[in-house]
Amino acid sequence: MTARIETGTGARPALAFLPAERLLIALLAALAAATLLLVAALGRVVAWGGFLPGLLAAVGLIGLGGWARGARGAPRLGLCATGTGVFMAFSALAAIFIFALFPLSRGLVDAPLAAADAALGYDWAAFVEGLARHPTLGSALGWLYLSALGQIVGVIVTLGVLGRAGALHRMLLTGMLALVVAVAIWWLWPSLGPSTLAAPDPVAAARIGLVQDAGLAAYLVGLVQTGPARIAVEGVTGVIAFPSYHMVMALMVAWFAWRTPLFLPFALASALMVPATLAHGGHHLVDLLGGTMVFALALRAARRLIPGD
């Protein structure tokens, strides 16, 4: 039974969520259950103390969103808070789920992916070394690469402030579905990116503050071979090469910022995210092509499940 409060205009529900929000929250609960079951079944050690503050904040934001819409009659605040909370919780739980899959028993497919890149005329190490000839741009792209999650939150808040509920909820659902597909593909055909096969000149890498440097590449290989001693916030990093989820997020930002006042800066950031992901994310070129396909499939499904504007 829904708790209700008395107001000057009659009874209002203490918490109120839109049907699409209830769907997203149900998917979030399913991921939480799957994550806990996977961690328990595989005997993984999780440093929950590092994750709990963020998860509790996410739950608090979801509750704030329901309260804002129900008790206070503030639907736009409800959209912003609930959307941000769902995204935060989903990101944290997905990270735990992915890291619980390590170590991997299947062989990496980076060699054939690199061969496909070569056929397209792309070489990651050469690309990084070329970018290092423009150190200011190269360093800026590194910061842009690390801002991907923040950009998603920025679009969520923008859509919420504008009252674009349908677009906001389709964006969240697209991200959820795309990550499920990306993780499934990666688990079946695991890849870590070209940094595990070749390294650019160390001086060039240092000049632009390369995110996917030799140390991180060695860490990823260790995850595949032995897994993490424990799953902790400080050890979480991007591990999926093909298909690139950073590419998915870049496309989400540009697509769902359309028809908002901030479309141009968001679209520019998304365009620059392509070279940022290639260089600093240590990605094969075909990883980005795969991410584009996954985004298109997830978007199509989300538009069917949540129709509207």
Residue frames relative to the residue before (quaternion, step in Angstrom):
aa qw qx qy qz dx dy dz
M 1.0000 0.0000 0.0000 0.0000 0.00 0.00 0.00
T 0.4086 -0.7228 0.5072 0.2309 3.58 -0.93 0.88
A 0.3952 -0.7025 0.5391 0.2442 3.57 -0.83 1.01
R 0.1168 -0.7985 0.5890 0.0429 3.56 -1.01 0.84
I 0.2257 -0.7543 0.5981 0.1494 3.55 -1.19 0.54
E 0.4488 -0.6777 0.5137 0.2746 3.56 -1.19 0.58
T 0.0403 -0.7806 0.6236 0.0122 3.56 -0.95 0.90
G 0.7111 -0.4477 0.3169 0.4399 3.51 -1.28 0.06
T 0.7424 0.3779 -0.2173 0.5088 3.59 1.14 -0.49
G 0.7380 -0.3610 0.2236 0.5244 3.57 1.23 0.29
A 0.7004 -0.4716 0.3355 0.4178 3.55 -1.33 -0.06
R 0.0787 -0.7675 0.6349 0.0410 3.55 -1.07 0.84
P 0.5240 -0.6116 0.4666 0.3655 3.59 -1.08 0.55
A 0.5232 -0.6383 0.4611 0.3260 3.57 -1.03 0.79
L 0.7712 0.0919 -0.0479 0.6281 3.57 1.13 -0.72
A 0.0228 0.7985 -0.6005 0.0371 3.57 -0.93 0.87
F 0.0239 -0.7922 0.6095 -0.0196 3.55 -0.85 1.04
L 0.4959 -0.6386 0.5049 0.3021 3.53 -1.13 0.70
P 0.6598 -0.5155 0.3495 0.4204 3.63 -1.13 0.46
A 0.6567 0.4990 -0.3222 0.4646 3.62 0.93 -0.80
E 0.6333 0.5189 -0.3346 0.4665 3.59 1.04 -0.69
R 0.6334 0.5165 -0.3400 0.4652 3.59 1.02 -0.72
L 0.6128 0.5326 -0.3422 0.4730 3.59 1.10 -0.68
L 0.6750 0.4930 -0.2972 0.4614 3.58 0.87 -0.93
I 0.6560 0.5011 -0.3117 0.4705 3.58 0.97 -0.82
A 0.6257 0.5250 -0.3366 0.4687 3.60 1.06 -0.71
L 0.6463 0.4989 -0.3179 0.4820 3.60 0.98 -0.79
L 0.6270 0.5318 -0.3288 0.4647 3.56 1.06 -0.76
A 0.6524 0.5036 -0.3094 0.4743 3.58 0.97 -0.84
A 0.6317 0.5241 -0.3314 0.4653 3.59 1.04 -0.76
L 0.6510 0.5009 -0.3182 0.4734 3.60 0.99 -0.79
A 0.6269 0.5333 -0.3372 0.4570 3.58 0.99 -0.79
A 0.6649 0.4947 -0.3025 0.4708 3.59 0.93 -0.90
A 0.6612 0.5061 -0.3057 0.4618 3.58 0.93 -0.91
T 0.6458 0.5236 -0.3203 0.4541 3.59 0.99 -0.81
L 0.6708 0.4924 -0.3000 0.4664 3.57 0.88 -0.93
L 0.6557 0.5060 -0.3126 0.4652 3.58 0.97 -0.83
L 0.6594 0.5053 -0.3140 0.4598 3.59 0.93 -0.84
V 0.6497 0.5136 -0.3167 0.4624 3.57 0.92 -0.89
A 0.6845 0.4781 -0.2865 0.4698 3.59 0.93 -0.89
A 0.6755 0.5119 -0.3042 0.4348 3.59 0.89 -0.92
L 0.7565 0.3703 -0.2037 0.4991 3.59 0.99 -0.79
G 0.4448 -0.7271 0.4302 0.2973 3.57 1.28 0.01
R 0.2965 0.7722 -0.5123 0.2308 3.59 1.03 0.70
V 0.3419 -0.7149 0.5757 0.2015 3.54 -1.17 0.70
V 0.0690 -0.8021 0.5932 -0.0027 3.56 -0.67 1.12
A 0.3322 -0.7153 0.5813 0.2001 3.57 -0.92 0.95
W 0.1621 -0.8531 0.4893 0.0812 3.54 0.40 1.27
G 0.5645 0.6292 -0.3851 0.3703 3.58 1.10 -0.59
G 0.6734 0.4892 -0.2958 0.4687 3.56 1.11 -0.64
F 0.7099 0.4576 -0.2571 0.4696 3.58 1.10 -0.67
L 0.6054 0.6341 -0.3560 0.3235 3.57 1.02 -0.80
P 0.6304 0.5290 -0.3797 0.4226 3.67 0.84 -0.72
G 0.6772 0.4840 -0.2939 0.4699 3.58 0.92 -0.87
L 0.6592 0.5040 -0.3116 0.4629 3.57 0.98 -0.84
L 0.6577 0.4947 -0.3146 0.4731 3.59 0.97 -0.82
A 0.6264 0.5211 -0.3390 0.4703 3.59 1.04 -0.72
A 0.6390 0.5262 -0.3244 0.4578 3.58 1.03 -0.81
V 0.6525 0.4960 -0.3102 0.4816 3.59 0.95 -0.89
G 0.6352 0.5347 -0.3240 0.4535 3.57 1.03 -0.78
L 0.6564 0.5020 -0.3121 0.4688 3.58 1.00 -0.80
I 0.6234 0.5231 -0.3423 0.4696 3.58 1.02 -0.75
G 0.6623 0.4980 -0.2997 0.4728 3.56 0.96 -0.88
L 0.6254 0.5330 -0.3284 0.4657 3.57 1.03 -0.81
G 0.6469 0.5265 -0.3224 0.4476 3.56 0.97 -0.82
G 0.6692 0.4890 -0.2994 0.4726 3.57 0.94 -0.87
W 0.6537 0.5078 -0.3071 0.4696 3.56 1.04 -0.80
A 0.6426 0.5369 -0.3287 0.4368 3.57 0.95 -0.89
R 0.6958 0.4489 -0.2806 0.4853 3.59 0.93 -0.85
G 0.7434 0.4402 -0.2421 0.4415 3.57 0.84 -0.98
A 0.7945 0.3347 -0.1748 0.4756 3.57 0.57 -1.15
R 0.7871 0.3433 -0.1693 0.4838 3.57 1.01 -0.77
G 0.3710 -0.7445 0.4881 0.2642 3.59 1.20 -0.24
A 0.4891 0.6362 -0.4367 0.4066 3.57 1.06 0.83
P 0.1415 -0.8598 0.4834 0.0841 3.60 0.39 1.21
R 0.6666 0.5094 -0.3303 0.4325 3.61 0.96 -0.69
L 0.6083 0.5057 -0.3420 0.5071 3.55 1.10 -0.64
G 0.6214 0.5471 -0.3347 0.4500 3.57 1.03 -0.79
L 0.6515 0.5143 -0.3153 0.4600 3.59 0.94 -0.86
C 0.6759 0.5009 -0.2980 0.4510 3.58 0.85 -0.98
A 0.7154 0.4634 -0.2702 0.4476 3.58 0.76 -1.04
T 0.6836 0.4800 -0.2980 0.4620 3.59 0.82 -0.95
G 0.6628 0.5152 -0.3092 0.4469 3.58 0.90 -0.91
T 0.6684 0.4889 -0.3017 0.4724 3.58 0.92 -0.88
G 0.6564 0.5214 -0.3107 0.4480 3.58 0.97 -0.85
V 0.6433 0.5119 -0.3216 0.4697 3.58 0.96 -0.85
F 0.6700 0.4987 -0.3063 0.4567 3.59 0.89 -0.90
M 0.6516 0.5169 -0.3212 0.4528 3.60 0.92 -0.86
A 0.6898 0.4792 -0.2859 0.4613 3.58 0.83 -0.97
F 0.6519 0.5166 -0.3197 0.4538 3.57 0.93 -0.85
S 0.6492 0.5252 -0.3214 0.4466 3.60 0.94 -0.86
A 0.6827 0.4869 -0.2925 0.4596 3.59 0.90 -0.92
L 0.6854 0.4756 -0.2952 0.4658 3.59 0.85 -0.91
A 0.6349 0.5279 -0.3366 0.4527 3.59 1.00 -0.76
A 0.6283 0.5353 -0.3378 0.4523 3.60 1.01 -0.77
I 0.6548 0.4973 -0.3133 0.4752 3.58 0.94 -0.87
F 0.6464 0.5290 -0.3202 0.4470 3.58 0.92 -0.91
I 0.6777 0.4964 -0.2993 0.4525 3.59 0.84 -0.97
F 0.7009 0.4628 -0.2853 0.4617 3.59 0.83 -0.91
A 0.5886 0.5643 -0.3724 0.4431 3.59 1.18 -0.44
L 0.6009 0.5809 -0.3549 0.4189 3.61 1.21 -0.39
F 0.5952 0.5551 -0.3664 0.4510 3.61 1.21 -0.34
P 0.5435 -0.1796 -0.8199 -0.0064 1.54 -2.16 1.34
L 0.4502 -0.6882 0.5077 0.2569 3.55 -1.30 0.36
S 0.3441 -0.7519 0.5287 0.1913 3.55 -0.94 0.89
R 0.6472 0.5153 -0.3235 0.4593 3.58 1.14 -0.51
G 0.5276 -0.6432 0.4600 0.3105 3.54 -1.11 0.68
L 0.5372 -0.6313 0.4559 0.3240 3.57 -1.14 0.66
V 0.3030 -0.7597 0.5527 0.1599 3.55 -1.12 0.72
D 0.2942 0.7922 -0.4960 0.1997 3.59 1.16 0.43
A 0.6120 0.5711 -0.3666 0.4061 3.62 0.99 -0.69
P 0.7028 0.4222 -0.2983 0.4887 3.66 0.77 -0.81
L 0.6037 0.5376 -0.3652 0.4618 3.60 1.10 -0.55
A 0.6468 0.5016 -0.3126 0.4820 3.58 1.02 -0.79
A 0.6227 0.5293 -0.3394 0.4656 3.59 1.06 -0.70
A 0.6333 0.5146 -0.3277 0.4762 3.58 1.04 -0.75
D 0.6162 0.5365 -0.3340 0.4700 3.58 1.06 -0.75
A 0.6541 0.5218 -0.3136 0.4489 3.56 0.91 -0.95
A 0.6382 0.5251 -0.3251 0.4597 3.57 1.04 -0.77
L 0.6891 0.4422 -0.2637 0.5099 3.57 1.20 -0.56
G 0.5394 -0.6578 0.3796 0.3637 3.59 1.30 0.02
Y 0.5627 0.6013 -0.3837 0.4178 3.58 1.22 0.44
D 0.0135 -0.7701 0.6375 -0.0192 3.56 -1.04 0.90
W 0.4282 -0.7485 0.4420 0.2470 3.60 -0.50 1.19
A 0.6746 0.4964 -0.3138 0.4472 3.59 0.78 -0.97
A 0.6575 0.4972 -0.3118 0.4726 3.59 0.96 -0.82
F 0.6245 0.5386 -0.3395 0.4524 3.58 1.04 -0.74
V 0.6535 0.5042 -0.3083 0.4730 3.60 0.94 -0.88
E 0.6715 0.4953 -0.3020 0.4610 3.58 0.90 -0.90
G 0.6332 0.5121 -0.3308 0.4769 3.58 1.07 -0.66
L 0.6495 0.5138 -0.3146 0.4638 3.57 1.00 -0.82
A 0.6240 0.5672 -0.3358 0.4197 3.58 1.08 -0.71
R 0.5658 0.5736 -0.3971 0.4394 3.59 1.21 -0.22
H 0.7124 0.2864 -0.2093 0.6055 3.56 1.34 -0.11
P 0.1182 -0.8765 0.4597 0.0800 3.59 0.63 1.15
T 0.6202 0.5400 -0.3620 0.4389 3.62 1.01 -0.68
L 0.6672 0.4798 -0.2899 0.4904 3.56 0.93 -0.92
G 0.6632 0.5244 -0.3112 0.4340 3.57 0.90 -0.92
S 0.6662 0.4852 -0.3012 0.4796 3.58 0.98 -0.82
A 0.6364 0.5319 -0.3284 0.4519 3.58 1.00 -0.83
L 0.6411 0.5202 -0.3250 0.4612 3.57 1.02 -0.76
G 0.5992 0.5572 -0.3588 0.4490 3.57 1.13 -0.58
W 0.6605 0.4824 -0.3034 0.4888 3.57 0.96 -0.84
L 0.6263 0.5324 -0.3365 0.4594 3.57 1.02 -0.76
Y 0.6288 0.5459 -0.3315 0.4435 3.58 0.95 -0.89
L 0.7083 0.4649 -0.2581 0.4643 3.58 0.95 -0.91
S 0.6485 0.5389 -0.3149 0.4358 3.60 1.25 -0.28
A 0.3428 0.7907 -0.4713 0.1876 3.61 1.25 0.01
L 0.6793 0.4754 -0.3045 0.4687 3.61 0.84 -0.90
G 0.6406 0.5285 -0.3228 0.4541 3.57 1.00 -0.77
Q 0.6241 0.5328 -0.3408 0.4588 3.58 1.06 -0.69
I 0.6197 0.5362 -0.3404 0.4611 3.57 1.03 -0.79
V 0.6526 0.5021 -0.3110 0.4746 3.58 0.92 -0.91
G 0.6278 0.5496 -0.3323 0.4397 3.57 1.02 -0.78
V 0.6681 0.4724 -0.3025 0.4888 3.58 0.97 -0.80
I 0.6092 0.5504 -0.3544 0.4477 3.60 1.00 -0.77
V 0.6868 0.4725 -0.2840 0.4737 3.58 0.83 -0.97
T 0.6277 0.5406 -0.3380 0.4467 3.59 0.97 -0.81
L 0.6856 0.4700 -0.2850 0.4773 3.57 0.86 -0.95
G 0.6403 0.5311 -0.3280 0.4477 3.57 1.03 -0.74
V 0.6558 0.5075 -0.3090 0.4657 3.57 0.93 -0.90
L 0.6958 0.4579 -0.2674 0.4845 3.58 1.06 -0.73
G 0.4583 -0.6997 0.4392 0.3279 3.59 1.24 -0.18
R 0.4159 0.7120 -0.4615 0.3272 3.60 1.23 0.46
A 0.0939 -0.8570 0.5051 0.0402 3.57 0.55 1.19
G 0.6693 0.5177 -0.3176 0.4279 3.59 0.83 -0.94
A 0.6760 0.4850 -0.2955 0.4697 3.58 0.88 -0.93
L 0.6419 0.5312 -0.3287 0.4447 3.58 0.95 -0.86
H 0.7112 0.4578 -0.2702 0.4600 3.57 0.81 -0.98
R 0.6253 0.5116 -0.3452 0.4776 3.60 1.07 -0.62
M 0.6079 0.5500 -0.3499 0.4535 3.57 1.07 -0.67
L 0.6759 0.4871 -0.2931 0.4691 3.57 0.85 -0.96
L 0.6711 0.4895 -0.3027 0.4673 3.57 0.92 -0.88
T 0.6134 0.5405 -0.3463 0.4601 3.59 1.03 -0.74
G 0.6673 0.5006 -0.3036 0.4604 3.58 0.91 -0.87
M 0.6508 0.5145 -0.3171 0.4596 3.58 0.97 -0.83
L 0.6962 0.4724 -0.2816 0.4614 3.57 0.78 -1.02
A 0.6446 0.5292 -0.3258 0.4452 3.58 0.97 -0.84
L 0.6698 0.4904 -0.3175 0.4583 3.59 0.93 -0.80
V 0.6063 0.5424 -0.3582 0.4581 3.60 1.02 -0.71
V 0.6752 0.4807 -0.2928 0.4769 3.59 0.90 -0.91
A 0.6595 0.5201 -0.3135 0.4432 3.58 0.91 -0.92
V 0.6645 0.4944 -0.3083 0.4679 3.59 0.91 -0.86
A 0.6395 0.5270 -0.3311 0.4512 3.60 0.98 -0.81
I 0.6606 0.4920 -0.3083 0.4760 3.60 0.92 -0.89
W 0.6769 0.5041 -0.2943 0.4485 3.56 0.88 -0.96
W 0.6555 0.5105 -0.3261 0.4511 3.60 0.97 -0.77
L 0.6706 0.4835 -0.2944 0.4794 3.57 1.05 -0.73
W 0.7873 0.0894 -0.0214 0.6097 3.58 1.01 -0.87
P 0.1086 -0.8605 0.4938 0.0619 3.60 0.43 1.21
S 0.0417 0.7703 -0.6345 0.0474 3.52 -1.18 0.73
L 0.2460 -0.7870 0.5546 0.1121 3.54 -1.16 0.68
G 0.6163 -0.5557 0.3504 0.4341 3.58 1.24 -0.18
P 0.6752 -0.5413 0.3330 0.3746 3.58 -1.25 0.37
S 0.5302 0.6403 -0.4207 0.3633 3.62 1.16 -0.29
T 0.6387 0.5087 -0.3329 0.4717 3.59 1.22 -0.33
L 0.6923 0.4539 -0.2713 0.4910 3.59 1.28 -0.17
A 0.7984 0.0072 0.0421 0.6006 3.58 1.04 -0.76
A 0.2256 -0.7697 0.5840 0.1250 3.54 -1.24 0.51
P 0.4327 -0.6738 0.5232 0.2916 3.58 -1.00 0.76
D 0.6983 -0.4245 0.3462 0.4608 3.56 -1.27 0.15
P 0.4948 -0.6927 0.4271 0.3047 3.65 -0.69 1.02
V 0.6224 0.5375 -0.3472 0.4508 3.59 1.04 -0.71
A 0.6510 0.5073 -0.3069 0.4740 3.57 0.99 -0.86
A 0.6486 0.5184 -0.3190 0.4570 3.59 0.96 -0.86
A 0.6758 0.4884 -0.2959 0.4661 3.57 0.93 -0.86
R 0.6069 0.5920 -0.3551 0.3939 3.59 1.04 -0.75
I 0.7756 0.2917 -0.1700 0.5333 3.61 1.05 -0.68
G 0.4589 -0.6955 0.4459 0.3270 3.60 1.27 0.13
L 0.0083 0.8566 -0.5157 0.0176 3.55 0.97 0.91
V 0.4087 -0.7220 0.5057 0.2367 3.58 -0.74 1.07
Q 0.7482 0.3290 -0.1860 0.5453 3.58 0.83 -1.01
D 0.1122 0.8255 -0.5415 0.1126 3.57 0.50 1.20
A 0.7576 -0.3906 0.2575 0.4552 3.56 -1.32 -0.02
G 0.6328 0.5425 -0.3370 0.4377 3.59 1.02 -0.74
L 0.6755 0.4738 -0.2962 0.4811 3.57 0.94 -0.84
A 0.6113 0.5465 -0.3508 0.4523 3.59 1.04 -0.70
A 0.6555 0.5015 -0.3067 0.4740 3.59 0.97 -0.85
Y 0.6189 0.5442 -0.3329 0.4582 3.57 1.07 -0.76
L 0.6604 0.5110 -0.3063 0.4571 3.58 0.95 -0.89
V 0.6381 0.5142 -0.3272 0.4705 3.57 0.97 -0.82
G 0.6377 0.5272 -0.3219 0.4602 3.58 1.03 -0.76
L 0.6151 0.5413 -0.3447 0.4580 3.57 1.05 -0.71
V 0.6558 0.5135 -0.3111 0.4577 3.57 0.93 -0.89
Q 0.7307 0.4602 -0.2441 0.4412 3.57 0.88 -0.95
T 0.8426 0.1294 -0.0267 0.5221 3.59 0.81 -0.96
G 0.4233 -0.6960 0.4765 0.3306 3.58 1.18 -0.36
P 0.5942 -0.5634 0.4178 0.3937 3.60 -1.23 0.21
A 0.5484 -0.5917 0.4679 0.3607 3.58 -1.11 0.63
R 0.7533 -0.0957 0.0554 0.6483 3.52 1.17 -0.70
I 0.4356 -0.6729 0.5308 0.2752 3.54 -1.18 0.57
A 0.0848 0.8117 -0.5637 0.1274 3.56 -0.38 1.28
V 0.6549 -0.5277 0.3704 0.3943 3.55 -1.19 0.57
E 0.6980 0.4935 -0.2884 0.4314 3.57 0.85 -0.94
G 0.6912 0.4674 -0.2859 0.4711 3.60 1.18 -0.32
V 0.5276 0.6486 -0.4050 0.3701 3.58 1.28 -0.16
T 0.1597 0.7537 -0.6245 0.1282 3.54 -0.92 0.98
G 0.6462 -0.5002 0.3780 0.4350 3.57 -1.24 0.12
V 0.0783 -0.8286 0.5542 0.0084 3.57 -0.79 0.98
I 0.6484 0.5235 -0.3250 0.4471 3.59 1.18 -0.44
A 0.2313 -0.7736 0.5755 0.1297 3.57 -0.68 1.09
F 0.8119 0.0671 -0.0027 0.5800 3.58 0.57 -1.15
P 0.5567 -0.3321 -0.7500 0.1314 1.57 -1.36 2.13
S 0.5647 -0.6375 0.4138 0.3217 3.58 -1.10 0.71
Y 0.2835 -0.7624 0.5562 0.1702 3.57 -0.68 1.10
H 0.5441 0.5819 -0.4097 0.4445 3.60 1.18 -0.36
M 0.6301 0.5125 -0.3351 0.4775 3.57 1.06 -0.70
V 0.6052 0.5453 -0.3471 0.4646 3.57 1.03 -0.75
M 0.6877 0.4849 -0.2927 0.4541 3.58 0.84 -0.96
A 0.6242 0.5348 -0.3439 0.4540 3.59 1.01 -0.76
L 0.6739 0.4821 -0.2920 0.4778 3.58 0.96 -0.85
M 0.6035 0.5502 -0.3491 0.4596 3.58 1.08 -0.69
V 0.6526 0.5250 -0.3148 0.4465 3.57 0.90 -0.95
A 0.7066 0.4580 -0.2744 0.4644 3.58 0.77 -1.01
W 0.6803 0.5145 -0.3018 0.4259 3.59 0.85 -0.99
F 0.7816 0.3690 -0.1965 0.4630 3.57 0.73 -1.03
A 0.5831 0.5418 -0.3910 0.4622 3.60 1.24 -0.05
W 0.4381 0.7017 -0.4519 0.3339 3.58 1.30 -0.16
R 0.8248 0.1536 -0.1756 0.5150 3.54 -1.03 0.91
T 0.5676 0.4898 -0.4438 0.4908 3.56 1.03 0.84
P 0.6271 -0.5569 0.3739 0.3960 3.63 -1.14 0.43
L 0.7121 0.4475 -0.2530 0.4783 3.61 1.17 -0.47
F 0.2953 0.7943 -0.4974 0.1854 3.58 1.20 0.29
L 0.6789 0.5193 -0.3169 0.4111 3.60 0.76 -0.97
P 0.6965 0.4319 -0.3121 0.4806 3.68 0.76 -0.79
F 0.6402 0.5074 -0.3380 0.4674 3.60 1.00 -0.71
A 0.6543 0.5080 -0.3179 0.4612 3.60 0.95 -0.82
L 0.6339 0.5182 -0.3293 0.4704 3.59 1.02 -0.77
A 0.6458 0.5100 -0.3198 0.4696 3.57 0.96 -0.86
S 0.6512 0.5144 -0.3172 0.4590 3.59 0.99 -0.79
A 0.6460 0.5144 -0.3240 0.4616 3.58 0.99 -0.80
L 0.6897 0.4657 -0.2769 0.4804 3.58 0.96 -0.85
M 0.5562 0.6094 -0.3916 0.4074 3.58 1.22 -0.40
V 0.5541 0.6107 -0.4019 0.3981 3.61 1.15 -0.44
P 0.7246 0.3725 -0.2718 0.5122 3.67 0.66 -0.90
A 0.5975 0.5652 -0.3684 0.4335 3.60 1.09 -0.61
T 0.6760 0.4868 -0.2868 0.4731 3.57 0.97 -0.87
L 0.6301 0.5311 -0.3343 0.4573 3.58 0.98 -0.81
A 0.7498 0.4000 -0.2261 0.4761 3.57 0.75 -1.04
H 0.8043 0.3290 -0.1703 0.4647 3.58 0.35 -1.26
G 0.6691 0.4796 -0.3075 0.4772 3.59 1.14 -0.50
G 0.3474 -0.7569 0.4902 0.2573 3.58 1.26 -0.18
H 0.3619 0.7627 -0.4592 0.2765 3.57 0.87 0.96
H 0.4836 -0.5747 0.5709 0.3316 3.47 -1.34 0.44
L 0.5832 -0.5631 0.4436 0.3820 3.56 -1.18 0.47
V 0.6620 0.5085 -0.3134 0.4526 3.59 0.98 -0.80
D 0.5182 0.6166 -0.4248 0.4133 3.61 1.21 -0.30
L 0.6788 0.4879 -0.2862 0.4683 3.56 0.98 -0.89
L 0.6138 0.5246 -0.3486 0.4760 3.57 1.09 -0.65
G 0.6453 0.5133 -0.3114 0.4723 3.57 1.01 -0.80
G 0.6439 0.5223 -0.3185 0.4595 3.58 1.00 -0.82
T 0.6230 0.5396 -0.3342 0.4572 3.57 1.06 -0.74
M 0.6639 0.4982 -0.3027 0.4684 3.57 0.95 -0.84
V 0.6452 0.5133 -0.3209 0.4661 3.58 0.97 -0.84
F 0.6278 0.5310 -0.3331 0.4615 3.60 0.98 -0.82
A 0.6653 0.5130 -0.3119 0.4438 3.57 0.86 -0.96
L 0.6657 0.4953 -0.3030 0.4687 3.60 0.94 -0.84
A 0.6736 0.4922 -0.2996 0.4629 3.59 0.91 -0.92
L 0.6371 0.5266 -0.3268 0.4583 3.59 0.99 -0.81
R 0.6389 0.5279 -0.3274 0.4538 3.58 0.94 -0.85
A 0.6714 0.4883 -0.2973 0.4716 3.57 0.93 -0.90
A 0.6597 0.5170 -0.3145 0.4457 3.59 0.93 -0.88
R 0.6536 0.5108 -0.3177 0.4593 3.59 1.01 -0.76
R 0.6332 0.5095 -0.3360 0.4761 3.58 1.13 -0.51
L 0.7066 0.4684 -0.2550 0.4651 3.55 0.99 -0.89
I 0.7779 0.1401 -0.0772 0.6077 3.58 1.11 -0.69
P 0.0697 -0.8210 0.5661 0.0236 3.62 0.18 1.21
G 0.3622 0.7340 -0.5331 0.2139 3.54 -1.27 0.25
D 0.8257 -0.2339 0.1758 0.4824 3.52 -1.27 -0.57
